Amino acid sequence: IIFVRQILTMSNMAIPDMVFLDTGTLGNTSFKPLEEIGTLRIFKNTSFQERIQNIGNSPIVITNKVNIDKEVMDGCPNLRLICITATGINNIDTIYAMQKGIQVKNVAGYSTYSVAQATFAMLFKLIHQLDFYDNHVKSLEYSRSPFFTNLEKGFFELKDKIHGIIGMGEIGRQVAKIAEAFGANVIYYSTSGKNLKQDYPRVGLDELLSKSDIVSIHAPFNEQTYNLVPMDKLKLMKQSAILVNVGRGGIVNEADLATAIDGGMIGGACIDVFENEPIEEENPLMQLSCKDKVVYTPHNAWGSAEARKSLIQKTANNIREFLNSI
């Protein structure tokens, strides 16, 4: 009987029933590569309470951030494949999935150029105080000025500065190339201890923080990186240094970072990721008195149009690979 059920299940996968739990996280994106595979049910968002209901009998579930744990896997007995439209899989109980024989597939390398570009977009917005100068012109203050220029807010070049990179994976390497193109000197710290053969000097975390003019984080969130940069590490940084986190929230202690920024301990910060997302209104980073020292974006550094297109195509490839294996 079990054998017959397995055959029937596999035959039904010829035209697979797929469900995407949170398409709203991908914005205006085409899902055609997925629709070409089989039947695709779409939910813009799935609350914690709706997970089992929305998955239903689908053997293939696609999600970006919805948590799929033991409760969901036990409540969805037909589930055989979980596709993550992201690189990180910390929202999936992968150990229990393995015990249940449920495959979990993520996507890597789709957002390298998007995140690298966003890193410098945020950085230059802060360094050049673009909001201030843009408003200076649009408010007609510049039109009424006796001078041909305004240098009220100083800015500096990246040339000959030290750009310290935490996490030298694909994104970190791309950021290093761009930093070099602007004349910066790159050093890096490997959070995993594996990326040792690089074209740049590898240093300890304390040395990187104390030497760098720019510190950018491109590391995953795990046991090694949680609270990697608390107050005692922030105190090592130069007063003029800028911290950029486009890795994961929780790597930098947010309360300590807020204290360091308002206390003038560092020059400023560019943050795309937060420990709790969306960021809570009471988060210390939202209470800063020195708001001109920070640039925030809503965890979208990864999301260029090209990156999202690649993400969906690679997710479709993961599903096809799974179907071909059964």
Stockholm file with secondary structure:
# STOCKHOLM 1.0

chainA/1-326         IIFVRQILTMSNMAIPDMVFLDTGTLGNTSFKPLEEIGTLRIFKNTSFQERIQNIGNSPIVITNKVNIDKEVMDGCPNLRLICITATGINNIDTIYAMQKGIQVKNVAGYSTYSVAQATFAMLFKLIHQLDFYDNHVKSLEYSRSPFFTNLEKGFFELKDKIHGIIGMGEIGRQVAKIAEAFGANVIYYSTSGKNLKQDYPRVGLDELLSKSDIVSIHAPFNEQTYNLVPMDKLKLMKQSAILVNVGRGGIVNEADLATAIDGGMIGGACIDVFENEPIEEENPLMQLSCKDKVVYTPHNAWGSAEARKSLIQKTANNIREFLNSI
#=GR chainA/1-326 SS CHHHHHHHHHHHTTSCEEEESCGGGGCSCCCHHHHTTSEEEECSCCCGGGHHHHHTTCSEEEESSCCBCHHHHHHCTTCCEEEESSSCCTTBCHHHHHHHTCEEECCCSSSHHHHHHHHHHHHHHHHTTHHHHHHHHHTTTTTTCSSSCCCSSCCCCCTTCEEEEECCSHHHHHHHHHHHHTTCEEEEECSSSCCCCCSSCBCCHHHHHHHCSEEEECCCCSTTTTTCBCHHHHTTSCTTCEEEECSCTTSBCHHHHHHHHHTTSSSEEEESCCSSSSCCTTCGGGSCSCGGGEEECCSCTTCCHHHHHHHHHHHHHHHHHHHHTC
#=GC SS_cons         CHHHHHHHHHHHTTSCEEEESCGGGGCSCCCHHHHTTSEEEECSCCCGGGHHHHHTTCSEEEESSCCBCHHHHHHCTTCCEEEESSSCCTTBCHHHHHHHTCEEECCCSSSHHHHHHHHHHHHHHHHTTHHHHHHHHHTTTTTTCSSSCCCSSCCCCCTTCEEEEECCSHHHHHHHHHHHHTTCEEEEECSSSCCCCCSSCBCCHHHHHHHCSEEEECCCCSTTTTTCBCHHHHTTSCTTCEEEECSCTTSBCHHHHHHHHHTTSSSEEEESCCSSSSCCTTCGGGSCSCGGGEEECCSCTTCCHHHHHHHHHHHHHHHHHHHHTC
//
